[in-house]
C-alpha cells in the first residue's frame, strides 16, 4: 500500500514539474493566423515540441520540461518567426504571443517597422520637389518622356 502511495506522489510531482507555453499567433493587424505550425525547442536538450494554432489563432504546448526554449513559426504567406530564450517555469503557464509579418514585406526587403517611411519615398513626387531633391534624370526631359530626334 505504501508503494502505491509513493508511486502516486512521484507521478504527481513529475506532472507538476512540467510547464506550459500558450498564446496567440496573429498578423500585424491583430487578426488570428489559423493552422500556423508552432515549434518549441528546448535550448539544453534540443527536444522539439510541436503544435498548430487553432482557427482563432490560439496555441498551447503542454508538458514542457522547465527551461529556455526557441519558439518558431513557419506559416505560409508570412515571414519565418523565431524567438530565443523563452522561459518556461516548472508548474507554470507562460503566455507568449507571436506576431507574424506578411511575406510581401520581406520580398521587397522591407520590415514592418520601416515600411511606412519607405512607402512615402516610393510615392511619386511633383517635378519641382524632385528637382529640389536632385532626383531629375539627365537622360529624360522633365516631362519624363525621352526627347525625339
C-alpha positions in Angstrom: 0.0 0.0 0.0 2.8 2.4 0.8 4.5 1.6 -2.5 1.3 2.7 -4.4 1.1 5.9 -2.4 4.8 6.6 -3.1 4.4 6.0 -6.9 1.3 8.2 -7.0 3.2 11.0 -5.2 6.1 10.6 -7.6 3.8 10.8 -10.6 2.1 13.9 -9.2 5.4 15.6 -8.6 6.5 14.9 -12.2 3.3 16.2 -13.6 3.7 19.4 -11.6 7.3 19.9 -12.8 6.2 20.5 -16.4 5.2 23.9 -17.7 3.0 25.1 -20.5 3.6 27.6 -23.3 0.4 29.3 -24.5 -0.6 32.3 -26.6 -1.9 33.7 -29.9 -0.5 33.7 -33.4 -1.6 36.9 -35.1 -0.6 39.1 -38.1 0.4 42.7 -37.9 -3.2 43.9 -37.9 -4.0 41.6 -35.0 -6.0 39.1 -37.0 -5.6 35.5 -35.9 -3.4 33.2 -38.1 -5.1 29.8 -38.2 -3.2 26.5 -38.6 0.2 28.0 -38.0 2.7 25.4 -37.0 4.3 26.3 -33.7 7.5 24.6 -32.6 9.3 24.9 -29.2 12.8 23.6 -29.0 14.4 23.1 -25.6 17.7 25.0 -25.5 19.7 22.4 -23.5 18.2 19.1 -24.6 17.2 20.1 -28.2 13.9 18.2 -27.6 11.3 19.5 -30.1 7.6 20.0 -29.2 5.1 20.9 -31.9 1.5 22.1 -32.1 -0.7 24.0 -34.6 -2.7 27.2 -33.9 -6.5 26.9 -33.8 -8.9 28.8 -36.1 -8.8 31.6 -33.6 -5.0 31.7 -33.6 -4.6 30.2 -30.2 -1.9 27.6 -29.4 -0.8 25.6 -26.4 2.3 23.4 -26.0 1.8 21.4 -22.8 4.1 19.2 -20.7 7.3 21.1 -21.3 10.2 20.5 -19.1 11.3 23.7 -17.4 14.0 25.7 -19.2 14.6 28.1 -22.0 13.1 27.5 -25.4 13.5 28.6 -29.0 9.9 29.2 -30.4 9.5 29.3 -34.1 6.6 29.5 -36.6 6.8 29.0 -40.4 3.3 29.8 -41.7 2.5 30.0 -45.4 2.3 33.7 -46.5 4.3 35.0 -43.6 8.0 35.6 -42.8 9.5 32.9 -40.6 9.4 33.8 -36.9 12.0 32.8 -34.3 12.3 33.9 -30.6 15.0 32.6 -28.3 15.2 32.4 -24.5 11.5 32.0 -23.9 11.5 30.7 -20.4 9.1 28.0 -19.2 9.0 27.6 -15.4 8.0 24.4 -13.6 4.3 24.1 -13.0 3.6 27.4 -14.6 1.8 28.5 -17.8 3.9 31.0 -19.8 2.0 33.4 -22.1 3.8 34.1 -25.4 2.0 35.8 -28.2 3.5 35.6 -31.7 3.2 38.5 -34.3 3.9 37.4 -37.8 4.8 39.8 -40.7 3.2 39.3 -44.1 5.6 37.7 -46.6 5.1 40.6 -49.1 7.1 43.0 -46.8 10.1 40.7 -47.0 10.0 40.3 -50.7 10.9 44.0 -51.1 13.5 43.9 -48.4 11.1 45.8 -46.1 10.1 45.2 -42.5 7.0 46.4 -40.8 8.9 49.0 -38.8 10.4 50.8 -41.8 7.6 50.1 -44.3 5.8 53.4 -43.7 8.9 55.6 -44.2 10.0 53.6 -47.3 6.5 53.7 -48.7 6.4 57.5 -48.6 9.7 57.5 -50.5 8.2 55.4 -53.3 5.2 57.7 -53.9 5.8 59.9 -57.0 6.6 63.5 -56.1 5.8 66.6 -58.2 8.5 67.7 -60.6 9.6 70.7 -58.5 10.1 68.5 -55.4 12.2 66.0 -57.4 14.2 68.9 -58.9 14.8 70.3 -55.4 16.0 66.9 -54.2 18.2 66.4 -57.3 16.2 63.5 -58.5 15.5 64.6 -62.1 17.2 62.3 -64.6 19.6 63.9 -67.1 18.6 61.2 -69.6 14.9 62.1 -69.7 13.5 65.6 -70.0 11.3 67.0 -67.2 8.2 65.6 -68.8 9.5 62.1 -68.1 9.5 61.1 -71.8 12.6 60.7 -74.0 13.3 63.5 -76.4 12.6 62.8 -80.0 15.1 63.2 -82.9 
